[in-house]
Amino acid sequence: MYKLKNEISKAEVEIIFTLAECGLNPSRAARKLNIHRNTVIYHIGEIEDFTGLNPLDFYDLQKLLERVKADDEL
């Protein structure tokens, strides 16, 4: 069902956390990360392809956050 965290880059993990901090707003996340909004949108698509979860959906983002945090604790 879900793929492992090692298939998600460090940049994408950072985008997951930043999206949560910025209220699921890709433009605010891009400003906070000092990258272009389209780069954030690209990585969101990559995350969705890897995991089947949409980081712009509140419930999917919660699942992604739990998964990334659980993988960090190992």
PQR file with spaces between the fields and no chain letter, atoms N, CA, C, O and H, PARSE charges and radii, in Angstrom:
ATOM       1  N    MET     1       0.829   -1.194    0.000 -0.4000 1.5000
ATOM       2  CA   MET     1       0.000    0.000    0.000 -0.0000 2.0000
ATOM       3  C    MET     1       0.865    1.247    0.000  0.5500 1.7000
ATOM       4  O    MET     1       0.873    1.981   -0.988 -0.5500 1.4000
ATOM       5  N    TYR     2       1.601    1.510    1.089 -0.4000 1.5000
ATOM       6  CA   TYR     2       2.487    2.662    1.147 -0.0000 2.0000
ATOM       7  C    TYR     2       3.894    2.216    0.800  0.5500 1.7000
ATOM       8  O    TYR     2       4.299    1.098    1.119 -0.5500 1.4000
ATOM       9  H    TYR     2       1.594    0.913    1.891  0.4000 1.0000
ATOM      10  N    LYS     3       4.633    3.091    0.150 -0.4000 1.5000
ATOM      11  CA   LYS     3       6.029    2.776   -0.112 -0.0000 2.0000
ATOM      12  C    LYS     3       6.873    3.330    1.027  0.5500 1.7000
ATOM      13  O    LYS     3       6.413    4.171    1.799 -0.5500 1.4000
ATOM      14  H    LYS     3       4.304    3.999   -0.109  0.4000 1.0000
ATOM      15  N    LEU     4       8.079    2.867    1.125 -0.4000 1.5000
ATOM      16  CA   LEU     4       8.949    3.243    2.233 -0.0000 2.0000
ATOM      17  C    LEU     4       9.446    4.668    2.110  0.5500 1.7000
ATOM      18  O    LEU     4       9.492    5.235    1.018 -0.5500 1.4000
ATOM      19  H    LEU     4       8.453    2.183    0.497  0.4000 1.0000
ATOM      20  N    LYS     5       9.818    5.237    3.246 -0.4000 1.5000
ATOM      21  CA   LYS     5      10.297    6.613    3.280 -0.0000 2.0000
ATOM      22  C    LYS     5      11.544    6.797    2.447  0.5500 1.7000
ATOM      23  O    LYS     5      11.754    7.882    1.906 -0.5500 1.4000
ATOM      24  H    LYS     5       9.781    4.776    4.132  0.4000 1.0000
ATOM      25  N    ASN     6      12.395    5.763    2.320 -0.4000 1.5000
ATOM      26  CA   ASN     6      13.645    5.941    1.589 -0.0000 2.0000
ATOM      27  C    ASN     6      13.402    6.178    0.105  0.5500 1.7000
ATOM      28  O    ASN     6      14.349    6.461   -0.629 -0.5500 1.4000
ATOM      29  H    ASN     6      12.224    4.881    2.760  0.4000 1.0000
ATOM      30  N    GLU     7      12.165    6.071   -0.354 -0.4000 1.5000
ATOM      31  CA   GLU     7      11.829    6.408   -1.725 -0.0000 2.0000
ATOM      32  C    GLU     7      11.451    7.882   -1.848  0.5500 1.7000
ATOM      33  O    GLU     7      11.302    8.401   -2.954 -0.5500 1.4000
ATOM      34  H    GLU     7      11.396    5.841    0.242  0.4000 1.0000
ATOM      35  N    ILE     8      11.299    8.544   -0.721 -0.4000 1.5000
ATOM      36  CA   ILE     8      10.992    9.971   -0.717 -0.0000 2.0000
ATOM      37  C    ILE     8      12.273   10.708   -0.356  0.5500 1.7000
ATOM      38  O    ILE     8      12.934   10.374    0.627 -0.5500 1.4000
ATOM      39  H    ILE     8      11.420    8.122    0.178  0.4000 1.0000
ATOM      40  N    SER     9      12.618   11.707   -1.151 -0.4000 1.5000
ATOM      41  CA   SER     9      13.866   12.437   -0.913 -0.0000 2.0000
ATOM      42  C    SER     9      13.762   13.303    0.345  0.5500 1.7000
ATOM      43  O    SER     9      12.674   13.552    0.863 -0.5500 1.4000
ATOM      44  H    SER     9      12.081   11.979   -1.949  0.4000 1.0000
ATOM      45  N    LYS    10      14.917   13.749    0.814 -0.4000 1.5000
ATOM      46  CA   LYS    10      14.941   14.637    1.985 -0.0000 2.0000
ATOM      47  C    LYS    10      14.193   15.929    1.689  0.5500 1.7000
ATOM      48  O    LYS    10      13.524   16.478    2.565 -0.5500 1.4000
ATOM      49  H    LYS    10      15.801   13.546    0.393  0.4000 1.0000
ATOM      50  N    ALA    11      14.304   16.418    0.454 -0.4000 1.5000
ATOM      51  CA   ALA    11      13.599   17.639    0.067 -0.0000 2.0000
ATOM      52  C    ALA    11      12.090   17.430    0.164  0.5500 1.7000
ATOM      53  O    ALA    11      11.363   18.323    0.599 -0.5500 1.4000
ATOM      54  H    ALA    11      14.847   15.972   -0.258  0.4000 1.0000
ATOM      55  N    GLU    12      11.625   16.254   -0.239 -0.4000 1.5000
ATOM      56  CA   GLU    12      10.198   15.978   -0.172 -0.0000 2.0000
ATOM      57  C    GLU    12       9.717   15.815    1.257  0.5500 1.7000
ATOM      58  O    GLU    12       8.593   16.203    1.576 -0.5500 1.4000
ATOM      59  H    GLU    12      12.216   15.529   -0.592  0.4000 1.0000
ATOM      60  N    VAL    13      10.535   15.254    2.116 -0.4000 1.5000
ATOM      61  CA   VAL    13      10.192   15.170    3.539 -0.0000 2.0000
ATOM      62  C    VAL    13      10.075   16.575    4.115  0.5500 1.7000
ATOM      63  O    VAL    13       9.156   16.868    4.880 -0.5500 1.4000
ATOM      64  H    VAL    13      11.448   14.939    1.857  0.4000 1.0000
ATOM      65  N    GLU    14      11.006   17.436    3.744 -0.4000 1.5000
ATOM      66  CA   GLU    14      10.965   18.823    4.212 -0.0000 2.0000
ATOM      67  C    GLU    14       9.704   19.523    3.702  0.5500 1.7000
ATOM      68  O    GLU    14       9.097   20.313    4.426 -0.5500 1.4000
ATOM      69  H    GLU    14      11.753   17.199    3.122  0.4000 1.0000
ATOM      70  N    ILE    15       9.315   19.240    2.477 -0.4000 1.5000
ATOM      71  CA   ILE    15       8.100   19.836    1.924 -0.0000 2.0000
ATOM      72  C    ILE    15       6.873   19.333    2.677  0.5500 1.7000
ATOM      73  O    ILE    15       5.950   20.109    2.925 -0.5500 1.4000
ATOM      74  H    ILE    15       9.808   18.599    1.889  0.4000 1.0000
ATOM      75  N    ILE    16       6.841   18.069    3.041 -0.4000 1.5000
ATOM      76  CA   ILE    16       5.718   17.516    3.810 -0.0000 2.0000
ATOM      77  C    ILE    16       5.559   18.280    5.125  0.5500 1.7000
ATOM      78  O    ILE    16       4.456   18.704    5.468 -0.5500 1.4000
ATOM      79  H    ILE    16       7.591   17.439    2.840  0.4000 1.0000
ATOM      80  N    PHE    17       6.652   18.454    5.857 -0.4000 1.5000
ATOM      81  CA   PHE    17       6.580   19.170    7.135 -0.0000 2.0000
ATOM      82  C    PHE    17       6.217   20.643    6.936  0.5500 1.7000
ATOM      83  O    PHE    17       5.448   21.204    7.716 -0.5500 1.4000
ATOM      84  H    PHE    17       7.549   18.109    5.578  0.4000 1.0000
ATOM      85  N    THR    18       6.764   21.261    5.907 -0.4000 1.5000
ATOM      86  CA   THR    18       6.485   22.675    5.661 -0.0000 2.0000
ATOM      87  C    THR    18       5.042   22.892    5.239  0.5500 1.7000
ATOM      88  O    THR    18       4.422   23.874    5.645 -0.5500 1.4000
ATOM      89  H    THR    18       7.389   20.805    5.274  0.4000 1.0000
ATOM      90  N    LEU    19       4.500   21.994    4.432 -0.4000 1.5000
ATOM      91  CA   LEU    19       3.084   22.106    4.064 -0.0000 2.0000
ATOM      92  C    LEU    19       2.204   22.057    5.310  0.5500 1.7000
ATOM      93  O    LEU    19       1.228   22.799    5.414 -0.5500 1.4000
ATOM      94  H    LEU    19       5.004   21.196    4.101  0.4000 1.0000
ATOM      95  N    ALA    20       2.546   21.194    6.241 -0.4000 1.5000
ATOM      96  CA   ALA    20       1.776   21.108    7.491 -0.0000 2.0000
ATOM      97  C    ALA    20       1.868   22.427    8.262  0.5500 1.7000
ATOM      98  O    ALA    20       0.867   22.909    8.792 -0.5500 1.4000
ATOM      99  H    ALA    20       3.340   20.591    6.156  0.4000 1.0000
ATOM     100  N    GLU    21       3.057   23.003    8.323 -0.4000 1.5000
ATOM     101  CA   GLU    21       3.249   24.267    9.046 -0.0000 2.0000
ATOM     102  C    GLU    21       2.530   25.424    8.357  0.5500 1.7000
ATOM     103  O    GLU    21       2.113   26.378    9.014 -0.5500 1.4000
ATOM     104  H    GLU    21       3.870   22.612    7.892  0.4000 1.0000
ATOM     105  N    CYS    22       2.384   25.340    7.034 -0.4000 1.5000
ATOM     106  CA   CYS    22       1.820   26.445    6.257 -0.0000 2.0000
ATOM     107  C    CYS    22       0.358   26.229    5.894  0.5500 1.7000
ATOM     108  O    CYS    22      -0.157   26.885    4.988 -0.5500 1.4000
ATOM     109  H    CYS    22       2.723   24.565    6.501  0.4000 1.0000
ATOM     110  N    GLY    23      -0.307   25.331    6.581 -0.4000 1.5000
ATOM     111  CA   GLY    23      -1.734   25.147    6.368 -0.0000 2.0000
ATOM     112  C    GLY    23      -2.090   24.624    4.989  0.5500 1.7000
ATOM     113  O    GLY    23      -3.098   25.035    4.413 -0.5500 1.4000
ATOM     114  H    GLY    23       0.111   24.798    7.317  0.4000 1.0000
ATOM     115  N    LEU    24      -1.271   23.713    4.443 -0.4000 1.5000
ATOM     116  CA   LEU    24      -1.499   23.082    3.141 -0.0000 2.0000
ATOM     117  C    LEU    24      -1.442   24.072    1.980  0.5500 1.7000
ATOM     118  O    LEU    24      -2.007   23.817    0.916 -0.5500 1.4000
ATOM     119  H    LEU    24      -0.452   23.378    4.911  0.4000 1.0000
ATOM     120  N    ASN    25      -0.769   25.191    2.180 -0.4000 1.5000
ATOM     121  CA   ASN    25      -0.675   26.223    1.154 -0.0000 2.0000
ATOM     122  C    ASN    25       0.685   26.118    0.450  0.5500 1.7000
ATOM     123  O    ASN    25       1.708   26.471    1.037 -0.5500 1.4000
ATOM     124  H    ASN    25      -0.311   25.399    3.044  0.4000 1.0000
ATOM     125  N    PRO    26       0.708   25.635   -0.811 -0.5600 1.5000
ATOM     126  CA   PRO    26       1.986   25.460   -1.518  0.2800 2.0000
ATOM     127  C    PRO    26       2.754   26.761   -1.736  0.5500 1.7000
ATOM     128  O    PRO    26       3.985   26.760   -1.726 -0.5500 1.4000
ATOM     129  N    SER    27       2.045   27.865   -1.931 -0.4000 1.5000
ATOM     130  CA   SER    27       2.726   29.146   -2.139 -0.0000 2.0000
ATOM     131  C    SER    27       3.462   29.592   -0.874  0.5500 1.7000
ATOM     132  O    SER    27       4.608   30.035   -0.940 -0.5500 1.4000
ATOM     133  H    SER    27       1.045   27.866   -1.939  0.4000 1.0000
ATOM     134  N    ARG    28       2.800   29.472    0.272 -0.4000 1.5000
ATOM     135  CA   ARG    28       3.455   29.829    1.534 -0.0000 2.0000
ATOM     136  C    ARG    28       4.617   28.896    1.829  0.5500 1.7000
ATOM     137  O    ARG    28       5.661   29.329    2.317 -0.5500 1.4000
ATOM     138  H    ARG    28       1.869   29.112    0.326  0.4000 1.0000
ATOM     139  N    ALA    29       4.434   27.608    1.530 -0.4000 1.5000
ATOM     140  CA   ALA    29       5.506   26.636    1.753 -0.0000 2.0000
ATOM     141  C    ALA    29       6.713   26.972    0.882  0.5500 1.7000
ATOM     142  O    ALA    29       7.852   26.893    1.341 -0.5500 1.4000
ATOM     143  H    ALA    29       3.586   27.257    1.134  0.4000 1.0000
ATOM     144  N    ALA    30       6.469   27.342   -0.359 -0.4000 1.5000
ATOM     145  CA   ALA    30       7.557   27.701   -1.269 -0.0000 2.0000
ATOM     146  C    ALA    30       8.317   28.920   -0.751  0.5500 1.7000
ATOM     147  O    ALA    30       9.547   28.949   -0.779 -0.5500 1.4000
ATOM     148  H    ALA    30       5.543   27.406   -0.732  0.4000 1.0000
ATOM     149  N    ARG    31       7.581   29.922   -0.280 -0.4000 1.5000
ATOM     150  CA   ARG    31       8.253   31.114    0.271 -0.0000 2.0000
ATOM     151  C    ARG    31       9.088   30.757    1.487  0.5500 1.7000
ATOM     152  O    ARG    31      10.208   31.244    1.642 -0.5500 1.4000
ATOM     153  H    ARG    31       6.582   29.899   -0.257  0.4000 1.0000
ATOM     154  N    LYS    32       8.546   29.908    2.351 -0.4000 1.5000
ATOM     155  CA   LYS    32       9.275   29.522    3.559 -0.0000 2.0000
ATOM     156  C    LYS    32      10.537   28.728    3.224  0.5500 1.7000
ATOM     157  O    LYS    32      11.556   28.865    3.900 -0.5500 1.4000
ATOM     158  H    LYS    32       7.637   29.513    2.226  0.4000 1.0000
ATOM     159  N    LEU    33      10.468   27.897    2.178 -0.4000 1.5000
ATOM     160  CA   LEU    33      11.611   27.085    1.776 -0.0000 2.0000
ATOM     161  C    LEU    33      12.548   27.809    0.795  0.5500 1.7000
ATOM     162  O    LEU    33      13.604   27.290    0.434 -0.5500 1.4000
ATOM     163  H    LEU    33       9.640   27.786    1.629  0.4000 1.0000
ATOM     164  N    ASN    34      12.147   29.000    0.377 -0.4000 1.5000
ATOM     165  CA   ASN    34      12.911   29.783   -0.601 -0.0000 2.0000
ATOM     166  C    ASN    34      13.123   29.023   -1.905  0.5500 1.7000
ATOM     167  O    ASN    34      14.219   29.006   -2.464 -0.5500 1.4000
ATOM     168  H    ASN    34      11.289   29.422    0.670  0.4000 1.0000
ATOM     169  N    ILE    35      12.041   28.392   -2.376 -0.4000 1.5000
ATOM     170  CA   ILE    35      12.061   27.729   -3.678 -0.0000 2.0000
ATOM     171  C    ILE    35      10.832   28.167   -4.453  0.5500 1.7000
ATOM     172  O    ILE    35       9.916   28.764   -3.887 -0.5500 1.4000
ATOM     173  H    ILE    35      11.150   28.406   -1.921  0.4000 1.0000
ATOM     174  N    HIS    36      10.808   27.874   -5.745 -0.4000 1.5000
ATOM     175  CA   HIS    36       9.685   28.276   -6.592 -0.0000 2.0000
ATOM     176  C    HIS    36       8.462   27.422   -6.285  0.5500 1.7000
ATOM     177  O    HIS    36       8.586   26.245   -5.947 -0.5500 1.4000
ATOM     178  H    HIS    36      11.552   27.389   -6.204  0.4000 1.0000
ATOM     179  N    ARG    37       7.300   28.010   -6.402 -0.4000 1.5000
ATOM     180  CA   ARG    37       6.045   27.305   -6.136 -0.0000 2.0000
ATOM     181  C    ARG    37       5.912   26.065   -7.025  0.5500 1.7000
ATOM     182  O    ARG    37       5.442   25.024   -6.567 -0.5500 1.4000
ATOM     183  H    ARG    37       7.198   28.966   -6.676  0.4000 1.0000
ATOM     184  N    ASN    38       6.320   26.171   -8.279 -0.4000 1.5000
ATOM     185  CA   ASN    38       6.215   25.021   -9.181 -0.0000 2.0000
ATOM     186  C    ASN    38       7.079   23.851   -8.724  0.5500 1.7000
ATOM     187  O    ASN    38       6.746   22.694   -8.984 -0.5500 1.4000
ATOM     188  H    ASN    38       6.702   27.017   -8.651  0.4000 1.0000
ATOM     189  N    THR    39       8.181   24.143   -8.047 -0.4000 1.5000
ATOM     190  CA   THR    39       9.030   23.087   -7.502 -0.0000 2.0000
ATOM     191  C    THR    39       8.277   22.337   -6.409  0.5500 1.7000
ATOM     192  O    THR    39       8.342   21.111   -6.329 -0.5500 1.4000
ATOM     193  H    THR    39       8.452   25.082   -7.836  0.4000 1.0000
ATOM     194  N    VAL    40       7.571   23.072   -5.579 -0.4000 1.5000
ATOM     195  CA   VAL    40       6.765   22.444   -4.523 -0.0000 2.0000
ATOM     196  C    VAL    40       5.673   21.582   -5.157  0.5500 1.7000
ATOM     197  O    VAL    40       5.445   20.453   -4.722 -0.5500 1.4000
ATOM     198  H    VAL    40       7.518   24.069   -5.643  0.4000 1.0000
ATOM     199  N    ILE    41       5.004   22.101   -6.171 -0.4000 1.5000
ATOM     200  CA   ILE    41       3.945   21.361   -6.855 -0.0000 2.0000
ATOM     201  C    ILE    41       4.515   20.086   -7.480  0.5500 1.7000
ATOM     202  O    ILE    41       3.881   19.033   -7.416 -0.5500 1.4000
ATOM     203  H    ILE    41       5.189   23.018   -6.525  0.4000 1.0000
ATOM     204  N    TYR    42       5.706   20.171   -8.083 -0.4000 1.5000
ATOM     205  CA   TYR    42       6.353   19.004   -8.672 -0.0000 2.0000
ATOM     206  C    TYR    42       6.603   17.930   -7.612  0.5500 1.7000
ATOM     207  O    TYR    42       6.298   16.757   -7.825 -0.5500 1.4000
ATOM     208  H    TYR    42       6.221   21.027   -8.135  0.4000 1.0000
ATOM     209  N    HIS    43       7.157   18.339   -6.475 -0.4000 1.5000
ATOM     210  CA   HIS    43       7.450   17.383   -5.410 -0.0000 2.0000
ATOM     211  C    HIS    43       6.172   16.796   -4.807  0.5500 1.7000
ATOM     212  O    HIS    43       6.156   15.633   -4.403 -0.5500 1.4000
ATOM     213  H    HIS    43       7.404   19.292   -6.302  0.4000 1.0000
ATOM     214  N    ILE    44       5.122   17.578   -4.747 -0.4000 1.5000
ATOM     215  CA   ILE    44       3.836   17.059   -4.273 -0.0000 2.0000
ATOM     216  C    ILE    44       3.381   15.926   -5.191  0.5500 1.7000
ATOM     217  O    ILE    44       2.901   14.895   -4.718 -0.5500 1.4000
ATOM     218  H    ILE    44       5.135   18.523   -5.076  0.4000 1.0000
ATOM     219  N    GLY    45       3.531   16.116   -6.490 -0.4000 1.5000
ATOM     220  CA   GLY    45       3.183   15.067   -7.447 -0.0000 2.0000
ATOM     221  C    GLY    45       4.036   13.825   -7.271  0.5500 1.7000
ATOM     222  O    GLY    45       3.534   12.706   -7.367 -0.5500 1.4000
ATOM     223  H    GLY    45       3.920   16.953   -6.874  0.4000 1.0000
ATOM     224  N    GLU    46       5.331   14.017   -7.013 -0.4000 1.5000
ATOM     225  CA   GLU    46       6.233   12.888   -6.793 -0.0000 2.0000
ATOM     226  C    GLU    46       5.852   12.122   -5.522  0.5500 1.7000
ATOM     227  O    GLU    46       5.855   10.891   -5.507 -0.5500 1.4000
ATOM     228  H    GLU    46       5.739   14.927   -6.936  0.4000 1.0000
ATOM     229  N    ILE    47       5.530   12.850   -4.474 -0.4000 1.5000
ATOM     230  CA   ILE    47       5.116   12.217   -3.215 -0.0000 2.0000
ATOM     231  C    ILE    47       3.847   11.408   -3.447  0.5500 1.7000
ATOM     232  O    ILE    47       3.725   10.281   -2.969 -0.5500 1.4000
ATOM     233  H    ILE    47       5.528   13.850   -4.486  0.4000 1.0000
ATOM     234  N    GLU    48       2.904   11.988   -4.183 -0.4000 1.5000
ATOM     235  CA   GLU    48       1.652   11.287   -4.453 -0.0000 2.0000
ATOM     236  C    GLU    48       1.895   10.030   -5.289  0.5500 1.7000
ATOM     237  O    GLU    48       1.256    9.002   -5.064 -0.5500 1.4000
ATOM     238  H    GLU    48       3.003   12.904   -4.572  0.4000 1.0000
ATOM     239  N    ASP    49       2.810   10.110   -6.248 -0.4000 1.5000
ATOM     240  CA   ASP    49       3.137    8.928   -7.058 -0.0000 2.0000
ATOM     241  C    ASP    49       3.754    7.824   -6.206  0.5500 1.7000
ATOM     242  O    ASP    49       3.412    6.653   -6.364 -0.5500 1.4000
ATOM     243  H    ASP    49       3.328   10.945   -6.431  0.4000 1.0000
ATOM     244  N    PHE    50       4.675    8.198   -5.290 -0.4000 1.5000
ATOM     245  CA   PHE    50       5.361    7.209   -4.457 -0.0000 2.0000
ATOM     246  C    PHE    50       4.440    6.558   -3.440  0.5500 1.7000
ATOM     247  O    PHE    50       4.510    5.349   -3.216 -0.5500 1.4000
ATOM     248  H    PHE    50       4.953    9.150   -5.162  0.4000 1.0000
ATOM     249  N    THR    51       3.576    7.358   -2.825 -0.4000 1.5000
ATOM     250  CA   THR    51       2.817    6.880   -1.671 -0.0000 2.0000
ATOM     251  C    THR    51       1.339    6.629   -1.947  0.5500 1.7000
ATOM     252  O    THR    51       0.693    5.870   -1.224 -0.5500 1.4000
ATOM     253  H    THR    51       3.520    8.340   -3.007  0.4000 1.0000
ATOM     254  N    GLY    52       0.808    7.255   -2.977 -0.4000 1.5000
ATOM     255  CA   GLY    52      -0.636    7.176   -3.212 -0.0000 2.0000
ATOM     256  C    GLY    52      -1.419    8.127   -2.323  0.5500 1.7000
ATOM     257  O    GLY    52      -2.649    8.099   -2.302 -0.5500 1.4000
ATOM     258  H    GLY    52       1.333    7.871   -3.564  0.4000 1.0000
ATOM     259  N    LEU    53      -0.703    8.966   -1.590 -0.4000 1.5000
ATOM     260  CA   LEU    53      -1.334    9.933   -0.688 -0.0000 2.0000
ATOM     261  C    LEU    53      -1.087   11.340   -1.204  0.5500 1.7000
ATOM     262  O    LEU    53       0.025   11.664   -1.621 -0.5500 1.4000
ATOM     263  H    LEU    53       0.297    8.989   -1.606  0.4000 1.0000
ATOM     264  N    ASN    54      -2.117   12.178   -1.179 -0.4000 1.5000
ATOM     265  CA   ASN    54      -2.012   13.558   -1.652 -0.0000 2.0000
ATOM     266  C    ASN    54      -1.647   14.461   -0.478  0.5500 1.7000
ATOM     267  O    ASN    54      -2.445   14.617    0.447 -0.5500 1.4000
ATOM     268  H    ASN    54      -3.020   11.914   -0.840  0.4000 1.0000
ATOM     269  N    PRO    55      -0.447   15.062   -0.499 -0.5600 1.5000
ATOM     270  CA   PRO    55      -0.040   15.937    0.612  0.2800 2.0000
ATOM     271  C    PRO    55      -0.913   17.178    0.781  0.5500 1.7000
ATOM     272  O    PRO    55      -0.839   17.839    1.817 -0.5500 1.4000
ATOM     273  N    LEU    56      -1.739   17.508   -0.212 -0.4000 1.5000
ATOM     274  CA   LEU    56      -2.615   18.666   -0.084 -0.0000 2.0000
ATOM     275  C    LEU    56      -3.977   18.302    0.520  0.5500 1.7000
ATOM     276  O    LEU    56      -4.831   19.170    0.697 -0.5500 1.4000
ATOM     277  H    LEU    56      -1.800   16.971   -1.054  0.4000 1.0000
ATOM     278  N    ASP    57      -4.173   17.032    0.830 -0.4000 1.5000
ATOM     279  CA   ASP    57      -5.365   16.575    1.533 -0.0000 2.0000
ATOM     280  C    ASP    57      -5.008   16.434    3.011  0.5500 1.7000
ATOM     281  O    ASP    57      -4.026   15.775    3.353 -0.5500 1.4000
ATOM     282  H    ASP    57      -3.479   16.326    0.686  0.4000 1.0000
ATOM     283  N    PHE    58      -5.791   17.041    3.872 -0.4000 1.5000
ATOM     284  CA   PHE    58      -5.484   17.077    5.294 -0.0000 2.0000
ATOM     285  C    PHE    58      -5.249   15.688    5.871  0.5500 1.7000
ATOM     286  O    PHE    58      -4.261   15.472    6.572 -0.5500 1.4000
ATOM     287  H    PHE    58      -6.589   17.576    3.594  0.4000 1.0000
ATOM     288  N    TYR    59      -6.128   14.757    5.592 -0.4000 1.5000
ATOM     289  CA   TYR    59      -6.024   13.416    6.176 -0.0000 2.0000
ATOM     290  C    TYR    59      -4.847   12.636    5.602  0.5500 1.7000
ATOM     291  O    TYR    59      -4.179   11.893    6.321 -0.5500 1.4000
ATOM     292  H    TYR    59      -6.931   14.932    5.022  0.4000 1.0000
ATOM     293  N    ASP    60      -4.594   12.806    4.302 -0.4000 1.5000
ATOM     294  CA   ASP    60      -3.433   12.154    3.698 -0.0000 2.0000
ATOM     295  C    ASP    60      -2.132   12.742    4.251  0.5500 1.7000
ATOM     296  O    ASP    60      -1.165   12.016    4.480 -0.5500 1.4000
ATOM     297  H    ASP    60      -5.136   13.409    3.718  0.4000 1.0000
ATOM     298  N    LEU    61      -2.117   14.055    4.464 -0.4000 1.5000
ATOM     299  CA   LEU    61      -0.923   14.686    5.019 -0.0000 2.0000
ATOM     300  C    LEU    61      -0.652   14.167    6.430  0.5500 1.7000
ATOM     301  O    LEU    61       0.505   13.958    6.796 -0.5500 1.4000
ATOM     302  H    LEU    61      -2.902   14.645    4.278  0.4000 1.0000
ATOM     303  N    GLN    62      -1.692   13.957    7.218 -0.4000 1.5000
ATOM     304  CA   GLN    62      -1.511   13.388    8.554 -0.0000 2.0000
ATOM     305  C    GLN    62      -0.881   12.011    8.477  0.5500 1.7000
ATOM     306  O    GLN    62       0.016   11.696    9.258 -0.5500 1.4000
ATOM     307  H    GLN    62      -2.632   14.126    6.921  0.4000 1.0000
ATOM     308  N    LYS    63      -1.337   11.192    7.553 -0.4000 1.5000
ATOM     309  CA   LYS    63      -0.765    9.849    7.376 -0.0000 2.0000
ATOM     310  C    LYS    63       0.696    9.930    6.964  0.5500 1.7000
ATOM     311  O    LYS    63       1.527    9.163    7.449 -0.5500 1.4000
ATOM     312  H    LYS    63      -2.066   11.448    6.918  0.4000 1.0000
ATOM     313  N    LEU    64       1.007   10.865    6.064 -0.4000 1.5000
ATOM     314  CA   LEU    64       2.397   11.037    5.628 -0.0000 2.0000
ATOM     315  C    LEU    64       3.280   11.479    6.790  0.5500 1.7000
ATOM     316  O    LEU    64       4.387   10.970    6.963 -0.5500 1.4000
ATOM     317  H    LEU    64       0.332   11.488    5.670  0.4000 1.0000
ATOM     318  N    LEU    65       2.791   12.425    7.581 -0.4000 1.5000
ATOM     319  CA   LEU    65       3.559   12.902    8.731 -0.0000 2.0000
ATOM     320  C    LEU    65       3.813   11.778    9.720  0.5500 1.7000
ATOM     321  O    LEU    65       4.927   11.633   10.223 -0.5500 1.4000
ATOM     322  H    LEU    65       1.892   12.839    7.440  0.4000 1.0000
ATOM     323  N    GLU    66       2.798   10.987   10.003 -0.4000 1.5000
ATOM     324  CA   GLU    66       2.970    9.865   10.928 -0.0000 2.0000
ATOM     325  C    GLU    66       3.973    8.865   10.389  0.5500 1.7000
ATOM     326  O    GLU    66       4.803    8.344   11.134 -0.5500 1.4000
ATOM     327  H    GLU    66       1.892   11.105    9.594  0.4000 1.0000
ATOM     328  N    ARG    67       3.898    8.598    9.095 -0.4000 1.5000
ATOM     329  CA   ARG    67       4.807    7.625    8.479 -0.0000 2.0000
ATOM     330  C    ARG    67       6.251    8.125    8.511  0.5500 1.7000
ATOM     331  O    ARG    67       7.161    7.366    8.846 -0.5500 1.4000
ATOM     332  H    ARG    67       3.223    9.022    8.490  0.4000 1.0000
ATOM     333  N    VAL    68       6.465    9.389    8.168 -0.4000 1.5000
ATOM     334  CA   VAL    68       7.819    9.943    8.162 -0.0000 2.0000
ATOM     335  C    VAL    68       8.380    9.993    9.576  0.5500 1.7000
ATOM     336  O    VAL    68       9.547    9.662    9.787 -0.5500 1.4000
ATOM     337  H    VAL    68       5.726   10.005    7.897  0.4000 1.0000
ATOM     338  N    LYS    69       7.578   10.395   10.535 -0.4000 1.5000
ATOM     339  CA   LYS    69       8.030   10.446   11.925 -0.0000 2.0000
ATOM     340  C    LYS    69       8.348    9.056   12.437  0.5500 1.7000
ATOM     341  O    LYS    69       9.338    8.880   13.147 -0.5500 1.4000
ATOM     342  H    LYS    69       6.630   10.664   10.363  0.4000 1.0000
ATOM     343  N    ALA    70       7.540    8.064   12.099 -0.4000 1.5000
ATOM     344  CA   ALA    70       7.786    6.690   12.528 -0.0000 2.0000
ATOM     345  C    ALA    70       9.076    6.162   11.919  0.5500 1.7000
ATOM     346  O    ALA    70       9.836    5.471   12.598 -0.5500 1.4000
ATOM     347  H    ALA    70       6.735    8.208   11.522  0.4000 1.0000
ATOM     348  N    ASP    71       9.339    6.469   10.665 -0.4000 1.5000
ATOM     349  CA   ASP    71      10.567    6.028   10.008 -0.0000 2.0000
ATOM     350  C    ASP    71      11.798    6.700   10.613  0.5500 1.7000
ATOM     351  O    ASP    71      12.869    6.096   10.665 -0.5500 1.4000
ATOM     352  H    ASP    71       8.722    7.031   10.114  0.4000 1.0000
ATOM     353  N    ASP    72      11.653    7.948   11.072 -0.4000 1.5000
ATOM     354  CA   ASP    72      12.773    8.669   11.695 -0.0000 2.0000
ATOM     355  C    ASP    72      13.124    8.061   13.042  0.5500 1.7000
ATOM     356  O    ASP    72      14.277    8.134   13.465 -0.5500 1.4000
ATOM     357  H    ASP    72      10.783    8.439   11.030  0.4000 1.0000
ATOM     358  N    GLU    73      12.154    7.463   13.724 -0.4000 1.5000
ATOM     359  CA   GLU    73      12.395    6.898   15.054 -0.0000 2.0000
ATOM     360  C    GLU    73      13.099    5.553   15.005  0.5500 1.7000
ATOM     361  O    GLU    73      13.622    5.093   16.020 -0.5500 1.4000
ATOM     362  H    GLU    73      11.217    7.405   13.380  0.4000 1.0000
ATOM     363  N    LEU    74      13.119    4.916   13.843 -0.4000 1.5000
ATOM     364  CA   LEU    74      13.777    3.599   13.738 -0.0000 2.0000
ATOM     365  C    LEU    74      15.267    3.694   13.834  0.5500 1.7000
ATOM     366  O    LEU    74      15.956    2.677   13.763 -0.5500 1.4000
ATOM     367  H    LEU    74      12.694    5.289   13.018  0.4000 1.0000
